[in-house]
Amino acid sequence: RRTRPRYWGATWRAHSGSRAMRTMPDGDDALWAAIEAAGPLARAVAERDRWDDPDDSSERSQAQSARRRTFIAAYAYAVPTRETIEAITRFFAGYRVLEVCAGSGLWAGLLTAEGADIVATDGAEPIAAPHFPIVVLEATDAVNANPECKAMLICWPSHKQDAAYRALRSFGGDHFVFVGDPRFTADDGFHALLATEWDLRHQLPLPSWPGLADAVHLYVRRTP
């Protein structure tokens, strides 16, 4: 595993020059412990989103909703795991990677710490201090500005919005990772493009909030 980049654990000025880098916990283990502690509550029963006591169900639902809002604000929409970060890093081995819709850059930071080579972009400046340097570029502009990136990552693109579709349509590489629940992310054009031009090689489940089924989807471009 590579040594962590020097901007981890230190203050860094974002690409736009207007927002400071988030100060990370000391060491990767501390960050992972914080992520795991802040993630979805363990389910009390095997059947998804049902509980023995209706009052307990209501309280847990409210608690889960509050935890999700807090997690999104501090980290990301999708909850990473060590195993999925390692799997994505292996999948991207030898590639320079473009992340579109990177948000605060949590996934880019974790992947970089594992050894991936990533340029993280988003159409808007992060609301809070980012976990990783974010280049503010609209999706298509991000792809066009980074032609050396032959692999791409998109994590939880906004539902019914076309940014992910435009990025994937413009992308010329052959490795692609989509993170999220297909039912509640991106638009129909994005999912149709994946179905017609890309082959799903692996799907890895993620810890999910109630009602969601997040996963990491590893794709390679379909050859004629």
N, C-alpha and C positions, 0 to 999 in steps of 0.2 A: 504494500500500500504506500502511496506517495505521502510525503510530508504535507501537512495542511498548508494551503496558501497563506502568505504572510498577512493578508487582510482579515483572516479569521482571528477573532479575539482582539481586534484592534478597531479603532474608529476609522472609517473610510468615507470620503465624500462621493456621493452618487454621481453618475455620469452628467446629470443636468447641473450639478454644482449647487443644488439647493437643499439637499437632504443628507444627513450624516448616516453612515453605515451603522446598523445595529451592533451592539457589543454582544458577542456570543458568550455562553457559559464557558468556563475553563475546561477545555478538552471535549472531544467528540462524545464521550460517554455521558457527560453532564447534559449536553444538548439532547441526546437520545432519551435520557431519563426524563427530561422536561417534556419532550414530545409525547412519550408514552404515558406520562402522568396526566397530561391534558387531553388525551384522546377519548374515544367513546367509552362509556361505562360498560362493564361486562353485563351481558344479558342474564337475567335471573332464570329464564326457562329456555328450553331448546327451541320452541316455536318462535319465530321472529316477531319481535315487537308486541308480544302478549305477556301478561303478568297475572299471577294468581289473584291479586288484590286490586280491584279497580282504582281505589284511592292511590295505592302504591304505583299503579301504572301511570296515573296522571302526574304524580310527583316526579316519577322518573322521566316521563316525557318532557316535562318542563325543564328538568335538570339537564337532560341531553341537549335540548334546544339551546339552553344557555351556554353549555359547554361548547357546542358547535360554533356559536357566534364568537365566543372568546378564542377558540382555536383558529378560526378563519382570520380574525384580526391579528393574532400573534404569529401565526405560522402559514397556513395554506388551506385551500378547500379540501384537499385529499390528505389523508394521514399516511405518511411514509412508514416503512419498516426497514430494518437493516437488510433483511433478505431481498426485498425488492430493489433497494438501492444497489446492492451488490450485483443482482441479476441485470439491471439496466446498464451498469458500468461494464459488465462483461459483454453485453450486446453491442455497446458503443465502442468497444476496444478498437483503437486505430483510427477512429473518426474524430473530426472536430464537429461539435454538436451545436446546433442553434436551438435555443428554447424560445418559443413564442408564447405570449400570455403568461409570462413568468411570475406575475404578481410581485411578492416581496422577495422572491428568489430562494426560498427555502430548499426546494428540490435541487436547484442548480448548485447551491452551496454544499448540500450533502453529497451530491454526485462528484463534485470537484474534490471534496475531501477524500473520496474513495478512489480518485484517479482519473475521472473523466475530464475532457477538455471542452468547456462550454462557454458560449456567448449567450447571456440571458437578456431577453428583450420583452418589453410590454408596451402597449399603446398608450398607457398613462403612467405617470410617475407614481411610485408606491405611496400609499396614504401614510404608512408608518415607516420608520427607519428600516431599510431592507436588510435581509440576511446575506445578500450577495449583490455585487454591482449590477445594476439594471440599466440597459441602454433603452431610452424611450424612443421606440419606433413602431409605427403601425405595422400590422402583420405582413402585408405584401412588401412593404419597404424593408422590413427586417430580413426577409428572405433574399431580396434583390441586393441588399447591402453586404450579404455574407455568402457569396457563391462558393467559398471554400468549405462551407459546412455541408457535408454530404449525409448527415444524420440530423434528425429533428425531434424535439420533445414538445408536447403540448399537454398541460395539466389543467383539467377542469375548465375548458373554454366555455364562455358564457352561453347559456341555453338560448336557442333560437336566434343567435347572432352568427354572422357569417365570417368572422375573423379567422377561425380555424380552417374553414373551407378555402378561403382566399390564400392562406399560407400554404396549405397542402397542395392546392392547384398550381401554385407558383414554384414549389419546391422541386429541385431536380435530383435530389439524392435518392438513396435506396434503403435507408434504415429509418424507421419512424416509430416513436413510442407515444401512445395516447394513454393518459391517466384520467380515470373518471368513470362515471356511470353513463353509458350511452343514452339512456332514456332521458337524462336531464342535462345534457351537455351539447354544445354546438348546434348546428342546424341539419336539416335533412340532406343538404348537398354534401356536407362533410362526411356523413355516414355512408351515403351512396358512393362517394369517391373511394372511401376505404373498401367498400364491398366489391367494387369493380376493378380497382387498380392495385390493390395491396393484398398480400397473404398474411394472415395471422399465424405467427409461429408459436407464441406462448401467451398465456393469460394467467396473471398472478393476482390472487385476491388481496385486498387491503382491508384493514379495520374500517368499518363503515358505520356511519350514523344511522339511526332508525329510518327505515324506508328507502335506504340507498344500498347499492351493491357496487361499490367502487372496486376497480381492478386496474392493474397495469397491463396494457396490451402491447405486445411487441410485434411489429410488422416489418416485412421486407417487400419491396416493390415487385409486383408480378411481372414476369418476363413473358414476352409474346410466345 
